Amino acid sequence: MNYDLLLRWLSEIGSGSWDRFRAATASVQLGEGRNAKPAWMIANSLEDLGHLDVDYRRRSWSVALPALSLLPGTGLCAVLTGSRTWFFHQWVESLEASGIYPFQIAQATGPSAQFFKGGSVEDLRSFAEAIEVQFLTEPAARISAIIPPIDSQLKSAITPHPEAELEWFDPLELAWSRISAPAEQGLHRWRHAGRRHHRLYRGGSWVDSEDLGSVYFAALNLVERSPILRWQRRTDSREKPDLLIVDGPLPLPRLAERAAVASSGLLPQREPTGRTYKNVTQTTAQLIADSLGQTLDTPA
C-alpha cells in the first residue's frame, strides 16, 4: 500500500467524512485482496504519527497542520508531521537552509517519516519559521503529561446478549478463550451484526470504552502479574536509543500510543512477542505506565 500517496491525497482534500476516508483507503489498496487493511487501522497509524485527527462520533476526519518537532536524544533531529500537499512538499525541498540536512525513513505501515538534522536548536527553529510551520520541542513529553487515567475512560455498558457466543480474555496468558457464560470478572468479547464488541465485568457491573486499549489495561489491573511494560536504557552507542517495550498483543490507549510514537516520529517495531517504541525517555515511559495503572519494569 502506498501510504505516501494516501497522505498526499488527504492533505490536498484537507478534511471530509469517514465514508470518504474509507473509500480513499480502499482505492489505494486495489489489488491487495485479503491483505488490504481496514480503514480504522490506517487511520490509527496516521493519527499516531501526527498527520491526522479523526472524530469517530461525527464520523469525520481532518489533516493536522504541519509542524516541526524536535526529538530529544536524537542529535538535533526534528520530524515533520501533519499535512503534505504537493505544493508544500516541493517548497520544502526547494529551500536550501544553511545547516539543515533532510532525510527520510520508510515505514511499512505508514508514510515515510521526514526528518531534518540541524546544527543547533536555533537552526531548526529558524527553518521552521522559513517553511511557516510551528516549532515544537519534546512532543512526547507534552502528550504523555495529559494522558488521562484509564478508569476515566470507562463508562457503564449494557449486559451482553444472552445468546452471544462469548470469549474471555485471560490477563495472565494474554489470550482469549471461548466460555459458555460470563466470568466472575474480566474482559469479554463477542460478535454481533458483523462487529466485535468488548465489555469489562468488574465490581458487579459492565463497562466499556470508545478506546479499546483502556478496556484491555483495566482488565489487566484486576489481577497481579509481571509487568508488560519494560523500559531499556540507552547503551554507550548513540545509535541505540532508549526503548519502551510492550509485551503481548495488547493495544495501548490512543493517547498513550501517540506519546510513544511521538518520541521518535516512527511507528513501533512489531514482533509476535510485542512492540518496541524507540527513543522513549524514562520520564515518558513512566507517565504512560502510571496512566495505565501499570508497573514499569526498569533496569536496576
N, C-alpha and C positions, 0 to 999 in steps of 0.2 A: 504494500500500500504506500502511496506517495503522500506522506504527511505534510511535506513542504508545500505541495500543490494545494492540499486542503486548506492549510493555514493561509496561503495566498488568497484563495477564493473567499474564505471567511473574512479576511481583512478588507478586501475590496467591497464586500457587502456591508460589513460593519455590525449588523445585528439582524435578528429575524426570529421566526417561530421555530419551535422544536421540530416540527414536521419538516421544515425546510433544511434544518441541520441534518436530520436523519436521511433525507433524500440526497444531500451532498455527500455524506459518508458512504452511502450505497453506490453513488456514481463513481467515486474514486476507487471503489473496490470491485468494479465489474470484472468478472473472470476469476475472482478469488474463490467462489463457491463456498464450501463449508469453512474455509479459512477466513472468511470475512468476519470482521469484529463488529460487535453490536455498537450502536451509536453512543450509548451511555459510557462504554469503556473508553472510546476515543475521546469523548468529552472530558472524562476524568483526567486523562493524560494531558490534555491541553490546559485544563484548569490547574493541575499540579505544577505545570511549567510556567504559569502566569500569563498565558496567552488568552484565555477565555473565561468568561463568567456566565454561569448557567443558572437560571431561575426555574426550577422544576415545577414550582407551584403555578407560575404563569406560563409555563411551557415556552420559554423564550431564552435567547442567548445574546451575548454581545461580546465583541472582541475588546480586550483591555487596551488602554493607551500604551504606547511603547515607553519603556523605562530601562535605564541602565543601572544595574545593581552590582555594587562592589561586594565581592565574596571574600570574607576573612580567611586567611590561611592558604591563599592560592597564589601568592606572589604578585599582588596588584593586578588581578584579573577581575573583569566585570562581565556580566552576562546581559544580553539584550533580550528583553521579554516584550510581550504584547503584540500589537498589530505589525504586519509585514506586508504592506501594499507594495506593488511593483515600483511605484514612484519613490517611496521611502527607501526601499532596498537599493535602488540604483543611486539615490542621493548619498546614502551612507557609504556605498562602495566607491563613489567618485571623490570623496573627501580624502585629502592627504594630510592628516593631522600629525604633527610632529610628536614622536614618542609614543604613538599608538599603533599596536600591532594586532590586526584582526586574525582570528582563526575559528574554525568550526569543528564540532564533534558530531558525527552522525549518530542517530539513535534508531533502534529497531522498531520501537513502538511510539515514536513521536517525531516531530520535526527536528531538523538539525539545530543543535544549540550553538548560538553565535556569541563568541567571546571576544573581548578586547583587552589586551595586556598593555598597561601603561607604565611609565617610568616613575610616576608618583600619583598620589590621590588627586592632586590638583590637575594633573594632566587628564585624568579620566573625567573629572568634574567639568573641565573646560570642553572636553569632547562631547559630553552630554549636552552642554549648552549649545555647542555648534550644530548638533543634529536636532536640537529643540525637544529634548525629552527630559523627564525627571531623573535626577541622580539620587539613588538610594544607597544607604550603607547598612550592612548586616540585615538583609531582608528576613532571614530565618529567625533571627533573634526577635524581630518585631512581631512576626506571626506567632511564634511559639509562646510569646508573652500574653497572647489574648485567646489561647485555646481554652474553651470552657470545659469544666469537669463533665465527664460523660453522663453522670446522673441528671444533669440539667438538660440533656438532650433526649431524655426518655419521657414518654407520655403514656397515659393509660390506653389500653387497647382491648378489643373485644376478644372473647374466648374463641379459639379455633373451631371451625365447623366440626360437629361430632363425627362426621363421616370422612373427614380429611385423613389422608394417609401420612401420618406424622413421622418425622425424623427428629432425633435428639442429638445435640452437639455435646460430645464428651470433652470437657475443658482440660482434662489431663492428657488424653491421647490426641487432642486437636483433630477429632474425626467425627463424622456423622454415622448414625446407625438407625435402622428402622425400629419403631416402637409401636405397640398396639394401643396405648393410652398415654395421656400426658404424664410426664415425670413429675416428681415432687417439687423439683425446681430445675431451672436451666433454660437453655435456648432451644426452641423448636422451630421446625420449618415444614412447609407443605406446598403443594402446587394447586392453584385454582385459576381457572379461566386463562390458562397459558402463562401465568405469572407465579413466581416463587415468593412466598410470604414468610416472614420471620417474626416470632413472638418470644419474649422472655418471660418466664414464670418465676416470680420470686415474691416472698412475703405474702403469699395468698392471692396475688393479683397478676394480671397480664399487662406487659408494657411493650412498646416498640419504639422505633425512632426512624426518622427520614434518613438518618446517617447509619448505614449498616455496621460500620466499624464500631460505633458506640455500643450497639447491642452485643456484638461479639465480646468486647472487653468488659462489659457489665457482667456477662456470663462468666468470664474468667475470674472476676472478682468475687464470685460466690464460693470459690474453693481456694485452698492453699496449694501452690505448686511452684516449681522452679521458675525463675524469671524467663520471659521470652524476649525481652529487650536487652540487648547487650551493646555496650559501647567499648570500642577499641581505640586506644591512644595511638597517635601518630608515631611512627618509628623514626629512627635517626634520618632516614631518607625523606627528603621533602617531596618526593614523587609518590609517597604513600600517605594519604590523608587520614584523619580521624574517621572512624566508621560507626554508623548505627546499624545494628543487625537485628532484624525481626525474625524470630524463628517461627516456622509453620506458615500456613496459608492465610492467616487472619488479616483482613484489611485494616489499616489504620483509619480512624475517623478522618473526614475530609481535610479539616484544618491542620491536623497533625501531619498528615501526608504532605500537605502543601509546604509546611515548615521544613520537613525533612528534605524534600526535593529542592526547595529554595536555597539550601545550604551549599549546593554545588551547581544548580542550574541543570542538573541531569536527572533523568528518571532512574529508579533503583535498578540494580542488577538482580534479576530474578533467577532463582535456582529452585530445584524441588524441595530443598530444606528451608527456604525462606527468602528474604530480600535484604539487600545491602545498600545503604544510602551513604554516599561519600561526603566527606568534608563536614560532617556534623560535629559541632563543638559539644563538649560535655555539658555545658550550660543548656544548650538547646535540647540535647537528648534527655536531660533531667527534667526539663519543663514538660516535654512530651510525655515522659513516663508518669510524672505527677498528675497530669491531666487525665491519664487513663487509670489512675489508681494502682499503678504497677510499680514494682521494684526494678530499678535499672541495675543490671549486672555490670560492674566496672572493674578494671584491673586493680589488684591490690597495690 
